[in-house]
């Protein structure tokens, strides 16, 4: 009996000889998978899906839902549909091939890559090992910048050989397609066969995975799920990933196509110790290593050999060490979990990019949760008794929680609650809020204030997009269903609280997440409400929240003094670098409003922090700001939204694509990439938005890839976009319509006159310096 097992026995937690076993799964346990998938289809996040669950050597659930294709003609999803697996290629094909070569001593995982690829050592890459590539700890960046035109696997190899690490090898995890591009090249160099041929001979054919391969043949096309909308022009069976496509469809990071049944065969072979269909593809000890994190074992995203390490797929997985099972996702909407602890695998396959609002994350998360709930809890003592090697990772869970707690800020509502709501006691209040107004425990600020001692919440006020943040039109007044409180719209017949709305209120409270950009209307809604509160003589409280794109950066042209409006309350730059509470302080003094203003500040906030560094969960502040990446690009792409272009509203990636029916995608992308705009690069794209000025029309333009947000000047990007569109399509692009968002006649005239966008951006630095002196008087953090 080892020491851990003995200790647990002594303190009475286990019985000697206890078996590690979660409860059995049955079809009845998984009946709620269907409504989960159907809801996601109904909400437009996916066109369809295939879900397969295997448990203890048997397939216990296998079902197809919805549509394989929506256009040009509708096709029903079938269980034998073939999907573009995207990054599952890394785990299923490339990792397995590399480990096979290591078992045959053709590769040493701890040897430098340069032992097998001499030219790779250039540019400080000589110390990178194969293990570090597998674990994403090589220090290579995520992908190529894409600023050059190239094609072919040899060109890709030359480009990756010319890369310089962005972090010391082994120092931290950076998920990188380049890591696996290198590994795919190593398989070719060491085995003497292209990656696709090697995998077919050594993995897919031995396991009878007859519907799995790179470069699927023409005869498979009818079964392949389209990876994009039909109007995007990407034929079925052509890999979606742009880099893999440039490489001819075979790459170590993407390019594999397969079915749920074939992936089930592969997953079962891993659960059986590396054996399937009487063929051994990996040794048992190699499979055991797959299930464990690789160093450095830190941070929220632990990586093993080619897979992400996760806790077993059980109900209390959040309480267990983050090791024992493996998972990998694919960008196209695919996922594969393999859990040897419970002897379970889960496969979720979608072609979410074929849906207009494609998003497979809710589906993957909910189905994994359902399977875990069906398997029931697995006590920690039982886990480490059956898998004692996992005990060493127990501290990682507590370390992760401690780091999250340390880095999680307390927003204004949390600080107010911690203080017992003392500033509001005895008051009858109105609350201006929406879906972003939540506390640390996930409860709405509405409900927190309703339960606050000595506080009477009497009325609610809604900004643009409504209480749920889902309306892209005028917002009607109504009643909050949960509380029964009246909801007064501030984006309908009026944009200011009227005297009737404020009747009987002793104070107004504002709790809404801003976007950090001048032309976002929540700040003006706050300012107008402050004016109304000042007129009535009642206090106004702002519960502060972070600037999601960082509060330390100020960028962009200043608004002309005569152009203030609902989208620009005061003259200030596009990216103001202030929190909503700091804006309130500035508005109150500089207008001046003269409100009895109190800002409840955040605790633990540093103004350099981006939203993903606050520990707070992302909640879409409006329907089309769906990610921090979109919010980061918004101060730039938003500058041209008023013109006759689509900025992706009505697509899965608003503010990450720009196009129009009259634009030429290849020409625009080439021109913008030649500009070498720091922090971004551009890929030609085609899309059909279902909202905006070109609703249901094919648009041609660029997809903007955010490579480095720290060096991006987003408003300068917006001027580059405007300049490129006007230069390339002067008879089609309505430059004059950008004035509303740009806010500066001088800037628009400079674009019209052909001034270099870099010179335009340089010219606004002096006015920015003046603004920063004013801004400094109102900063809290």
PABA-934647 format. One line per 4 residues: their letters; for each residue x, y, z of C-alpha. Coordinates in steps of 0.02 Angstrom, whole numbers, plus 32768, in hexadecimal, padded with zeros to 4 digits. Example, Ala and Ser with C-alpha at 12.3 -4.5 7.8 and 13.67 -1.06 7.14 Angstrom:
BEGIN
as = 8267 7F1F 8186 ~ 82AC 7FCB 8165
end
This chain:
BEGIN
xxxx = 8000 8000 8000 ~ 8051 80A4 7FCA ~ 8060 8139 8040 ~ 7FCC 819A 7FF9
xxxx = 7F59 8103 7FFF ~ 7F93 80D9 80AF ~ 7F73 818A 80EA ~ 7EC3 818C 80A0
xxxx = 7E9D 80E4 80F0 ~ 7EDB 811C 819B ~ 7E6B 81B5 819A ~ 7DD8 814B 8164
xxxx = 7DBB 818F 80B5 ~ 7DCC 80EC 8054 ~ 7DC5 8033 806F ~ 7E5C 7FCC 8038
xxxx = 7E3D 7F83 7F8D ~ 7DB7 8004 7F5F ~ 7D96 8008 7EA3 ~ 7DA2 80A9 7E3F
xxxx = 7CFB 80AC 7DE7 ~ 7C79 812E 7DBB ~ 7BC8 80F6 7D9B ~ 7B96 80A6 7CF7
xxxx = 7B4E 810E 7C69 ~ 7AB0 80E0 7C0C ~ 7A4C 812D 7B7F ~ 79CC 816A 7BFD
xxxx = 7A53 81CC 7C59 ~ 7A79 822B 7BBA ~ 79C9 824F 7B7B ~ 79DE 830A 7B9D
xxxx = 7A68 8318 7B1C ~ 79E1 832A 7A97 ~ 798D 83C6 7ADE ~ 7A38 8416 7AFC
xxxx = 7A68 83FE 7A46 ~ 79BD 842F 7A05 ~ 79C2 84D1 7A68 ~ 7A6B 84FF 7A1F
xxxx = 7A29 84DB 7970 ~ 798B 8540 798F ~ 79F4 85D3 79CE ~ 7A5A 85CF 792D
xxxx = 7B01 85A4 797D ~ 7B19 8503 791A ~ 7AC0 84B9 7883 ~ 7ACB 840A 78CA
xxxx = 7B37 8391 792A ~ 7B6A 82DD 7944 ~ 7B81 82A9 79F9 ~ 7BCC 8202 7A2C
xxxx = 7BF0 81C2 7ADC ~ 7C52 8124 7AFF ~ 7C5D 80D2 7BAA ~ 7CB5 8036 7BE5
xxxx = 7CD2 7FEF 7B39 ~ 7C27 8016 7AEF ~ 7BD6 80A3 7A90 ~ 7B48 80DA 7B02
xxxx = 7B0C 8171 7AA0 ~ 7B1A 819C 79E7 ~ 7AA7 8218 7994 ~ 7AA3 8299 7909
xxxx = 7A42 833C 7918 ~ 7A0C 83C7 78A5 ~ 7A58 83EA 77FD ~ 7AFD 83BB 77AF
xxxx = 7AE7 844C 7737 ~ 7A70 84DF 7732 ~ 7A9B 8520 7685 ~ 7A9D 851F 75F2
xxxx = 7A23 8491 761A ~ 79F3 844B 76C2 ~ 7A3C 83A2 76F3 ~ 7A15 833F 778E
xxxx = 7AA4 8315 7803 ~ 7AD2 825C 7807 ~ 7B3E 81FC 7882 ~ 7BBA 81D3 77F8
xxxx = 7BD6 828A 77CB ~ 7C8C 82B5 77AF ~ 7CCC 8352 7808 ~ 7D62 83C2 77F6
xxxx = 7DB2 839D 789F ~ 7E1E 843A 78A1 ~ 7E93 8433 7939 ~ 7E5F 8382 7968
xxxx = 7EDF 835A 78E1 ~ 7F65 8387 7962 ~ 7F2A 8304 79DE ~ 7EEA 8277 7970
xxxx = 7F6A 8278 78E3 ~ 8007 82D9 7908 ~ 801D 82B0 79C1 ~ 7FFF 81F8 79A1
xxxx = 807B 81F6 7911 ~ 8102 824E 7977 ~ 80EB 81D9 7A0A ~ 80F5 8142 7998
xxxx = 819A 817F 7952 ~ 81D6 819C 7A04 ~ 81A8 80EA 7A33 ~ 820C 80AC 799E
xxxx = 829E 8119 79D7 ~ 8298 817D 7938 ~ 8278 8217 79A2 ~ 82A9 8248 7A53
xxxx = 8223 82B7 7AA2 ~ 82A4 8311 7B0C ~ 831D 832F 7A7D ~ 8325 83D8 7A29
xxxx = 82C5 83E5 7987 ~ 8366 841A 7932 ~ 83AA 8369 7945 ~ 832F 8335 78BD
xxxx = 831D 83DA 7862 ~ 83C3 8434 785E ~ 8384 84DA 781C ~ 8302 84E9 78A6
xxxx = 8380 8524 7928 ~ 838F 85D2 78DC ~ 8344 8669 7933 ~ 835A 8629 79E5
xxxx = 82F9 8586 79CA ~ 838A 850F 79EB ~ 834D 84DF 7A99 ~ 8299 84B5 7A69
xxxx = 8272 83FD 7A85 ~ 81F0 838D 7A37 ~ 819A 8379 7AE0 ~ 818A 8436 7AED
xxxx = 8137 843B 7A42 ~ 80BA 83B6 7A79 ~ 8095 8413 7B1B ~ 808D 84C0 7ACB
xxxx = 811D 84FD 7B36 ~ 8198 851E 7AA8 ~ 8183 85DA 7AB1 ~ 814D 85E7 79FA
xxxx = 80BC 865C 79D8 ~ 800E 8621 79AA ~ 8017 862D 78EC ~ 8068 8686 785B
xxxx = 803F 873E 784C ~ 8005 8721 779B ~ 8050 87BF 7752 ~ 80A2 8764 76C1
xxxx = 805C 86FF 7632 ~ 809B 864D 7633 ~ 805F 859F 7606 ~ 809B 84EF 7621
xxxx = 80E1 8485 76AE ~ 8195 84B4 7683 ~ 816C 856D 7690 ~ 8119 854E 7738
xxxx = 81B3 84F1 7775 ~ 8224 8581 7740 ~ 81B4 85FE 7799 ~ 81AC 859E 783B
xxxx = 8268 8583 7837 ~ 8276 863F 782F ~ 820A 865B 78C9 ~ 8252 869F 796C
xxxx = 8204 8665 7A12 ~ 819F 86E7 7A6F ~ 81C6 8693 7B17 ~ 8256 8628 7B57
xxxx = 8239 856F 7B30 ~ 81E9 8516 7BC3 ~ 81B9 85B6 7C1F ~ 80FE 85BB 7BFD
xxxx = 8072 8573 7B95 ~ 8044 85CA 7AF2 ~ 7FC6 8567 7A8B ~ 8013 8569 79DE
xxxx = 7FE9 8521 7935 ~ 80A0 853B 7909 ~ 80D3 84B7 7988 ~ 8072 8433 792B
xxxx = 80A1 8473 7880 ~ 8154 844D 78B6 ~ 8123 83A2 78F9 ~ 80CE 8376 7855
xxxx = 816C 83A4 77F9 ~ 81D3 8339 7872 ~ 8165 82A2 784C ~ 818A 82BB 7794
xxxx = 8245 82D1 77AD ~ 825B 823F 7825 ~ 81E3 81C0 77D8 ~ 8207 81ED 7724
xxxx = 814C 81F9 7702 ~ 80D6 828E 76FA ~ 806E 82A0 7798 ~ 7FCD 826A 7742
xxxx = 801A 81CC 76F9 ~ 806E 819F 779E ~ 7FCE 81B4 7803 ~ 7F67 8153 7787
xxxx = 7FDE 80C0 778A ~ 800B 80BF 7844 ~ 7F6C 80FD 7899 ~ 7ECE 8102 7830
xxxx = 7EDE 8060 77CE ~ 7F11 7FF5 7866 ~ 7E7B 8038 78C6 ~ 7E06 8025 782F
xxxx = 7DE0 80DF 7834 ~ 7DA3 80D7 7781 ~ 7D54 8185 7780 ~ 7DEC 81E1 77C6
xxxx = 7E72 8235 7760 ~ 7EBF 82D4 7724 ~ 7E8A 830D 7676 ~ 7DE5 82AD 766F
xxxx = 7DBE 8268 75C2 ~ 7D34 82A9 7551 ~ 7CCA 8210 7577 ~ 7CB7 8249 762D
xxxx = 7C78 82F6 7603 ~ 7BBE 82D3 761B ~ 7BDF 829D 76CF ~ 7C4F 832F 76FD
xxxx = 7C04 83BB 7764 ~ 7C2B 8466 7719 ~ 7CA5 84C7 7786 ~ 7C61 8573 7757
xxxx = 7BCA 85C5 7709 ~ 7BB2 8597 7653 ~ 7BCF 864C 7620 ~ 7C7E 8647 766D
xxxx = 7CB9 85E3 75D8 ~ 7D11 8559 763B ~ 7CE9 84B0 75EB ~ 7CC1 841B 7656
xxxx = 7D58 83B3 767F ~ 7DD0 8447 7678 ~ 7E1A 8468 7723 ~ 7DD9 8507 7774
xxxx = 7E7A 8539 77CC ~ 7ED0 85BA 775B ~ 7F82 8584 7781 ~ 7F5D 84CC 7764
xxxx = 7F03 84FB 76C5 ~ 7F9B 855B 7688 ~ 8003 84C0 76AD ~ 7F98 8457 7639
xxxx = 7F22 840F 76BC ~ 7F9F 83A9 7721 ~ 7FE7 83F7 77BE ~ 8011 83C0 786E
xxxx = 7F95 8439 78BC ~ 7EFC 8426 784A ~ 7EBB 83CD 77B0 ~ 7E74 8329 77F1
xxxx = 7DC1 82F4 77C6 ~ 7D63 826B 7823 ~ 7CBF 8229 7868 ~ 7C80 820F 7918
xxxx = 7C8B 8152 7904 ~ 7D41 8158 78CE ~ 7D6D 81CB 795F ~ 7D14 8151 79D2
xxxx = 7D84 80C7 7992 ~ 7E1D 8131 79B4 ~ 7DE1 8165 7A62 ~ 7DBB 80B1 7A92
xxxx = 7E69 807D 7A5A ~ 7EB2 80FB 7AD4 ~ 7E41 80BB 7B60 ~ 7E7A 800A 7B36
xxxx = 7F2F 8038 7B50 ~ 7F59 8060 7A9B ~ 7F0A 7FC8 7A46 ~ 7E7A 7FC8 79CA
xxxx = 7E3F 7F49 794A ~ 7EC9 7ED4 7986 ~ 7F4E 7F54 7958 ~ 7FB9 7FB2 79D3
xxxx = 7FD2 8068 79A3 ~ 8023 80A0 7A48 ~ 806F 804A 7ADE ~ 800B 8049 7B7F
xxxx = 808E 80B0 7BDA ~ 808A 8132 7B4F ~ 7FCD 8142 7B5F ~ 7FE1 8158 7C1B
xxxx = 8056 81EA 7BFC ~ 7FD5 8239 7B89 ~ 7F60 824E 7C1D ~ 7FD8 82B6 7C86
xxxx = 8007 836F 7C7D ~ 80B3 839E 7C3E ~ 811F 8422 7C92 ~ 810A 84AF 7CB8
xxxx = 806E 846E 7D12 ~ 8023 8518 7D39 ~ 7F9C 858D 7CFE ~ 7EE7 856A 7CCF
xxxx = 7F0D 8509 7C30 ~ 7F78 8470 7C57 ~ 7FC1 8419 7BC0 ~ 7FF5 8366 7BAB
xxxx = 8046 8315 7B14 ~ 7FDE 8361 7A89 ~ 7F3F 8368 7AF2 ~ 7EFA 83D7 7B7A
xxxx = 7EFB 8386 7C25 ~ 7E55 8389 7C83 ~ 7E05 8338 7D1A ~ 7DA1 8298 7D00
xxxx = 7CF8 82B0 7CAE ~ 7C91 82A8 7D4F ~ 7C14 8315 7DAB ~ 7C92 8362 7E24
xxxx = 7D1D 837A 7DA4 ~ 7D37 842E 7DDA ~ 7D6D 83F0 7E84 ~ 7DE9 836D 7E44
xxxx = 7E9E 837D 7E0C ~ 7EA3 83BF 7D59 ~ 7EED 831D 7D16 ~ 7EB7 826D 7CEB
xxxx = 7E57 828D 7C4B ~ 7E7F 82E4 7BA7 ~ 7E1D 8351 7B2F ~ 7E37 83B1 7A8F
xxxx = 7DC7 842C 7A33 ~ 7DC3 845F 797D ~ 7DA0 850D 793B ~ 7D1A 84CB 78C5
xxxx = 7CB1 8493 795A ~ 7CF6 83E7 7986 ~ 7D2A 8398 7A2A ~ 7D6C 82F2 7A6E
xxxx = 7D7C 82C1 7B26 ~ 7DD3 8220 7B5B ~ 7DC6 81F2 7C13 ~ 7E1A 814F 7C4A
xxxx = 7DE6 816D 7CFF ~ 7D2E 8152 7CD8 ~ 7D53 80F1 7C36 ~ 7CEE 8171 7BD5
xxxx = 7D05 81D4 7B36 ~ 7C99 8260 7AF2 ~ 7C95 829E 7A3E ~ 7C3B 833D 7A09
xxxx = 7C46 836B 7951 ~ 7BF9 8405 7903 ~ 7C1E 8473 786D ~ 7BF2 850F 78CF
xxxx = 7C42 8583 784E ~ 7BB4 8555 77D6 ~ 7B3B 85AD 784E ~ 7B2D 866A 7848
xxxx = 7B48 867C 7904 ~ 7BB7 85E3 7912 ~ 7BF0 85B7 79C2 ~ 7C0C 8504 79FD
xxxx = 7C50 8531 7AA9 ~ 7BA8 8530 7B06 ~ 7B7C 8488 7AB9 ~ 7C24 8438 7AE4
xxxx = 7C21 847C 7B94 ~ 7B6E 8448 7BB8 ~ 7B7F 8398 7B73 ~ 7C20 837A 7BD4
xxxx = 7BC6 83B6 7C70 ~ 7B34 8342 7C4F ~ 7BA4 82AA 7C35 ~ 7C02 82D6 7CD4
xxxx = 7B61 82E7 7D36 ~ 7B26 823F 7CF4 ~ 7BC9 81EC 7D2B ~ 7BB3 8237 7DD9
xxxx = 7C39 8275 7E51 ~ 7CE0 8222 7E6D ~ 7D29 8244 7F1B ~ 7DDC 8281 7F19
xxxx = 7E10 81F5 7F8C ~ 7DCB 8174 7F15 ~ 7E1F 81C8 7E82 ~ 7ECE 81C9 7ECA
xxxx = 7EB8 8119 7F0D ~ 7E95 80D8 7E60 ~ 7F0B 8152 7E09 ~ 7F92 817D 7E89
xxxx = 7FF9 81D7 7E04 ~ 7F72 8260 7E01 ~ 7F8F 828F 7EB7 ~ 8024 82F9 7E88
xxxx = 7FAF 836D 7E27 ~ 7F37 838A 7EB7 ~ 7F8C 842C 7EE9 ~ 7F73 8472 7E3A
xxxx = 7EB8 8484 7E56 ~ 7ECD 84E8 7EF5 ~ 7F59 854C 7EA3 ~ 7EE7 8576 7E12
xxxx = 7E5B 85AE 7E84 ~ 7ED2 8615 7EED ~ 7F16 866C 7E52 ~ 7E67 868E 7E13
xxxx = 7E34 86D7 7EB9 ~ 7ED2 873F 7EC0 ~ 7EB7 8783 7E11 ~ 7DFB 8798 7E17
xxxx = 7DCB 884A 7E35 ~ 7D34 8880 7E98 ~ 7CC1 88EF 7E30 ~ 7C5F 8980 7E78
xxxx = 7BC7 8914 7EA0 ~ 7C35 889A 7F01 ~ 7C8A 8927 7F61 ~ 7BE0 8972 7F87
xxxx = 7BA0 88CA 7FC6 ~ 7C3B 88AF 8031 ~ 7C17 8957 8082 ~ 7B65 8923 80AB
xxxx = 7B1C 899B 8029 ~ 7B34 8A25 80A9 ~ 7B32 8AB9 802E ~ 7A84 8A85 7FF3
xxxx = 7A33 8A58 8099 ~ 798C 8AAC 80B4 ~ 797E 8ADB 7FFB ~ 78FE 8AAF 7F78
xxxx = 7968 8A97 7EDD ~ 7961 8A7E 7E22 ~ 79E2 8A0E 7DCC ~ 7A24 8A26 7D1D
xxxx = 7A68 897D 7CE8 ~ 7A66 88EE 7C6C ~ 7AA7 883C 7C5E ~ 7B58 8873 7C8B
xxxx = 7B23 88AD 7D38 ~ 7B4F 8813 7D9E ~ 7BAB 87F2 7E40 ~ 7C39 877B 7E66
xxxx = 7BC0 86EE 7E89 ~ 7B6A 8704 7DE1 ~ 7ACC 8752 7E28 ~ 7A85 87EA 7DD3
xxxx = 7AA3 8893 7E22 ~ 79E6 88A2 7E1A ~ 79D2 880F 7E91 ~ 7A63 8843 7F00
xxxx = 7A19 88F0 7F19 ~ 7969 88AB 7F31 ~ 79AC 8847 7FC3 ~ 7A1B 88D1 8008
xxxx = 79EF 8900 80BD ~ 799B 89A8 80CC ~ 7997 89C4 800F ~ 78F9 89CC 7FA6
xxxx = 7913 89A8 7EEF ~ 787C 89F9 7E9D ~ 78A2 8A07 7DE3 ~ 7915 89CA 7D5B
xxxx = 7958 8A27 7CC3 ~ 7997 89D5 7C23 ~ 7A1C 8A18 7BAA ~ 7A2F 89ED 7AF2
xxxx = 7A1C 8932 7ACC ~ 79A2 8918 7B5C ~ 79AC 88C3 7C06 ~ 79F0 8822 7BBA
xxxx = 7A67 8878 7B40 ~ 7A18 8820 7AAB ~ 79B3 88A6 7A51 ~ 79F8 8902 79B9
xxxx = 7966 897A 79AB ~ 7901 89F2 7A16 ~ 78E7 89AA 7AC4 ~ 7836 89A8 7B0A
xxxx = 7810 89CA 7BC0 ~ 77C9 8938 7C20 ~ 77D4 88D1 7CBF ~ 7863 8867 7D01
xxxx = 7818 87B9 7D0A ~ 7881 877E 7D9D ~ 7864 8814 7E0E ~ 77C4 8860 7DCD
xxxx = 7818 890A 7DC8 ~ 77F2 8987 7D3E ~ 7879 8999 7CB8 ~ 7885 8A47 7C6B
xxxx = 78D7 8A4A 7BC1 ~ 795F 8ACB 7BA4 ~ 796D 8A98 7AEE ~ 78BE 8AAC 7AAD
xxxx = 784C 8B44 7AB4 ~ 78CB 8B9B 7B24 ~ 7983 8B87 7B49 ~ 7979 8BE2 7BEF
xxxx = 791C 8BB6 7C8E ~ 7880 8C22 7C92 ~ 783E 8C77 7D31 ~ 77B2 8BF6 7D34
xxxx = 782F 8B67 7D31 ~ 788E 8BB3 7DC3 ~ 77F3 8BD6 7E2B ~ 780A 8B94 7EDC
xxxx = 78C2 8B65 7EC5 ~ 7948 8B9F 7F3F ~ 79DD 8B6C 7ED4 ~ 7A14 8B22 7E2D
xxxx = 7A94 8A96 7E21 ~ 7AF2 8A67 7D82 ~ 7B3F 89B9 7D68 ~ 7B6B 8990 7CB3
xxxx = 7C09 894E 7C61 ~ 7C4E 89CB 7BE3 ~ 7CB7 899F 7B49 ~ 7D42 8A20 7B5B
xxxx = 7D1A 8A76 7AB6 ~ 7CD8 8B27 7A9B ~ 7C46 8AF9 7A2A ~ 7BF7 8A7B 7AA1
xxxx = 7B50 8ABF 7ADF ~ 7B52 8A80 7B93 ~ 7BC0 8B12 7BCA ~ 7B47 8B91 7B81
xxxx = 7AB4 8B37 7BD2 ~ 7B0F 8B4B 7C78 ~ 7B32 8C02 7C57 ~ 7A7E 8C29 7C26
xxxx = 7A42 8BD1 7CC4 ~ 7ABE 8C36 7D2A ~ 7A73 8CD4 7CE0 ~ 79C4 8C9A 7D10
xxxx = 79FD 8C6F 7DC0 ~ 7A4F 8D19 7DD1 ~ 79B0 8D6F 7D98 ~ 794B 8D10 7E1A
xxxx = 79CF 8D2A 7EA0 ~ 79E9 8C72 7EC8 ~ 7A90 8C18 7EDA ~ 7ADA 8BB0 7E4D
xxxx = 7B45 8B16 7E70 ~ 7BB4 8ABE 7DF1 ~ 7BE9 8A0C 7E1A ~ 7C8E 8A05 7DBF
xxxx = 7CC4 897D 7D46 ~ 7D67 8963 7CE5 ~ 7D92 89A9 7C3D ~ 7D95 8905 7BDB
xxxx = 7E1C 893B 7B61 ~ 7E8F 8980 7BE7 ~ 7E88 8A25 7C43 ~ 7F3B 8A5B 7C1F
xxxx = 7F31 8A7A 7B64 ~ 7EED 8B18 7B12 ~ 7EE2 8B17 7A53 ~ 7E8B 8B64 79BF
xxxx = 7E4E 8C0B 797D ~ 7DF9 8C87 79F0 ~ 7D42 8CAC 79D2 ~ 7D20 8D57 7988
xxxx = 7CD5 8DC9 7A0C ~ 7C34 8DE2 79A8 ~ 7C14 8D2A 798B ~ 7BDA 8CF0 7A37
xxxx = 7B46 8C79 7A31 ~ 7AFB 8BDD 7A7D ~ 7B92 8B7C 7A3E ~ 7C10 8BFF 7A78
xxxx = 7BDE 8C5D 7B14 ~ 7C7D 8CC6 7B22 ~ 7D10 8CEA 7AAF ~ 7D89 8C5C 7AD0
xxxx = 7DED 8BDD 7A6C ~ 7DA9 8B3A 7A28 ~ 7E03 8AD2 7AAB ~ 7DFA 8B35 7B4C
xxxx = 7E4D 8ABD 7BC7 ~ 7DD1 8ADE 7C54 ~ 7D58 8A77 7CBA ~ 7CA0 8AA2 7CBA
xxxx = 7CB4 8AEE 7D68 ~ 7D44 8B5B 7D2E ~ 7CDE 8B94 7C99 ~ 7C52 8BC4 7D10
xxxx = 7CCB 8C30 7D74 ~ 7D0A 8C85 7CD6 ~ 7C5B 8CA0 7C8E ~ 7C1E 8CE9 7D32
xxxx = 7CA7 8D6C 7D3B ~ 7CD1 8D90 7C86 ~ 7C1F 8DA4 7C43 ~ 7BFD 8DD8 7CCE
xxxx = 7B68 8D72 7D09 ~ 7B73 8D98 7DC2 ~ 7B28 8CF3 7DFD ~ 7B3D 8CB5 7EAF
xxxx = 7BAD 8C2C 7E6E ~ 7BF9 8B9B 7ECE ~ 7C62 8B18 7E76 ~ 7C70 8A72 7ED2
xxxx = 7D1E 8A3C 7E99 ~ 7D59 898C 7E73 ~ 7DD1 8930 7EE5 ~ 7E6C 88DD 7E9F
xxxx = 7E61 892F 7DF5 ~ 7EFD 896A 7D9A ~ 7EDE 89D8 7D05 ~ 7F58 8979 7C96
xxxx = 7EEB 88DD 7CA4 ~ 7E89 889E 7C0F ~ 7DE3 884B 7C35 ~ 7E29 879B 7C2D
xxxx = 7EA4 87CC 7CB6 ~ 7E1E 8801 7D31 ~ 7DDE 8753 7D5D ~ 7D2E 8788 7D2B
xxxx = 7CC4 8723 7CB2 ~ 7CA7 8771 7C08 ~ 7BF3 87A5 7BEB ~ 7BCB 87EF 7B41
xxxx = 7BAA 88A7 7B65 ~ 7B45 88B2 7AC4 ~ 7B0C 8835 7A41 ~ 7BA1 884E 79CD
xxxx = 7C2E 885F 7A4B ~ 7C3F 87A5 7A67 ~ 7CF3 8797 7A9D ~ 7D85 87FA 7ADE
xxxx = 7DD5 87EA 7A32 ~ 7D3E 8840 79E4 ~ 7D42 88C7 7A6A ~ 7DFC 88E2 7A49
xxxx = 7DDC 8900 7990 ~ 7D3D 8964 79AA ~ 7D92 8A10 79C2 ~ 7DDB 89F8 7914
xxxx = 7D5C 8998 78AE ~ 7CD0 89FE 78FB ~ 7D17 8A9B 78AB ~ 7CDB 8A64 77FF
xxxx = 7C37 8A13 7833 ~ 7BD0 8AAA 7803 ~ 7C08 8A9C 774F ~ 7BC6 8A27 76CA
xxxx = 7C24 898D 7708 ~ 7BFB 88F8 7773 ~ 7C61 88E3 7811 ~ 7C1F 8836 7831
xxxx = 7B7C 8859 788A ~ 7B10 87C4 7863 ~ 7BA5 874F 7857 ~ 7BFC 86E3 78DC
xxxx = 7C8C 8761 78E7 ~ 7C4F 8815 78F2 ~ 7CDB 8898 78EA ~ 7D54 8811 78B2
xxxx = 7D22 8818 77FB ~ 7D0B 88AA 7785 ~ 7CC3 88A1 76D6 ~ 7C45 88D9 7655
xxxx = 7BF8 8892 75B6 ~ 7C61 8909 754E ~ 7D09 88E4 75A1 ~ 7D92 886F 7564
xxxx = 7DCB 87FF 75F2 ~ 7E76 87CF 75B0 ~ 7EA3 8881 757F ~ 7E6C 88CA 7626
xxxx = 7EC7 8845 768C ~ 7F67 8858 7628 ~ 7F66 8915 763A ~ 7F47 8911 76F6
xxxx = 7FCD 888D 7713 ~ 8048 88F6 76B1 ~ 8028 8981 772E ~ 8073 8916 77BA
xxxx = 7FF8 8955 783C ~ 803B 8923 78E8 ~ 7FD8 889E 7944 ~ 7F67 8861 78B8
xxxx = 7F68 880A 7810 ~ 7EE2 87EE 778D ~ 7E9B 875A 7730 ~ 7E27 8766 769A
xxxx = 7D77 8731 76C8 ~ 7CC7 8728 7685 ~ 7C2B 872D 76F1 ~ 7B70 874D 76ED
xxxx = 7B34 87B3 7782 ~ 7A80 87A3 77BB ~ 7A81 8853 7803 ~ 7AC8 88FC 77D6
xxxx = 7ACE 895C 7732 ~ 7AEB 88C2 76C4 ~ 7A75 8848 7717 ~ 7A6E 87A2 76B8
xxxx = 7AEB 87E0 7636 ~ 7B94 8791 7611 ~ 7C1D 8802 7654 ~ 7CD5 87F7 7628
xxxx = 7D5D 883B 7697 ~ 7DD5 880B 7721 ~ 7DD8 87AA 77C2 ~ 7E40 8809 7841
xxxx = 7EAD 8796 78A9 ~ 7EE2 87E4 794F ~ 7F94 87A8 7968 ~ 7FCF 881C 79F4
xxxx = 7F56 888E 7A4E ~ 7FE1 88E4 7AAE ~ 802D 8934 7A14 ~ 7F8A 8955 79B8
xxxx = 7F52 8A09 79A4 ~ 7E9C 89E1 797E ~ 7E65 8A90 7945 ~ 7EFD 8A97 78D3
xxxx = 7EC2 89F0 788C ~ 7E1A 8A41 786A ~ 7E6C 8ACD 7809 ~ 7ED0 8A4C 77A8
xxxx = 7E2E 89F3 777B ~ 7DDA 8A94 7745 ~ 7E72 8AC9 76E2 ~ 7E80 8A21 768B
xxxx = 7DC8 8A1A 765C ~ 7DCA 8ACB 761A ~ 7E6C 8AB4 75B9 ~ 7E3C 8A0C 756C
xxxx = 7D82 8A2E 754F ~ 7D70 8AEB 7543 ~ 7CCF 8AE5 74DF ~ 7C7A 8A6B 7556
xxxx = 7CB4 8A8F 7608 ~ 7C54 8B1E 765D ~ 7CE0 8B6B 76C2 ~ 7C72 8BFD 76F9
xxxx = 7C05 8B84 775D ~ 7C96 8B5D 77D3 ~ 7C96 8C0B 781F ~ 7C18 8BDE 78A5
xxxx = 7C89 8B5B 78F5 ~ 7D32 8BA8 78CB ~ 7CF1 8C4C 7911 ~ 7D76 8CB9 78C1
xxxx = 7D5B 8D16 781C ~ 7E17 8D2F 780F ~ 7E37 8C74 7812 ~ 7DB1 8C4D 7792
xxxx = 7DF4 8CD6 7720 ~ 7EA4 8C92 7733 ~ 7E69 8BE5 76FB ~ 7E10 8C36 7669
xxxx = 7EAF 8C91 7638 ~ 7F14 8BEF 7637 ~ 7F7D 8C15 76D2 ~ 7FD9 8B7C 7712
xxxx = 7F76 8B33 77A4 ~ 8015 8B2D 780C ~ 8027 8BE9 77F8 ~ 7F70 8C01 7826
xxxx = 7F8A 8B9E 78C6 ~ 8027 8BFF 78EE ~ 7FC7 8CA2 78E0 ~ 7F4D 8C75 796A
xxxx = 7FD4 8C55 79EC ~ 7FDF 8D0B 7A23 ~ 7F23 8D1B 7A47 ~ 7F2C 8C74 7AA3
xxxx = 7FB2 8CBA 7B16 ~ 7F3F 8D4B 7B43 ~ 7EAE 8CD4 7B65 ~ 7F1B 8C67 7BD3
xxxx = 7F3D 8CFA 7C46 ~ 7E82 8D15 7C5B ~ 7E64 8C59 7C6E ~ 7EE7 8C4B 7CF7
xxxx = 7E7D 8CB5 7D6E ~ 7DF2 8C34 7D70 ~ 7E4F 8B8F 7D79 ~ 7E2A 8B22 7E10
x = 7EA6 8A94 7DF4
end
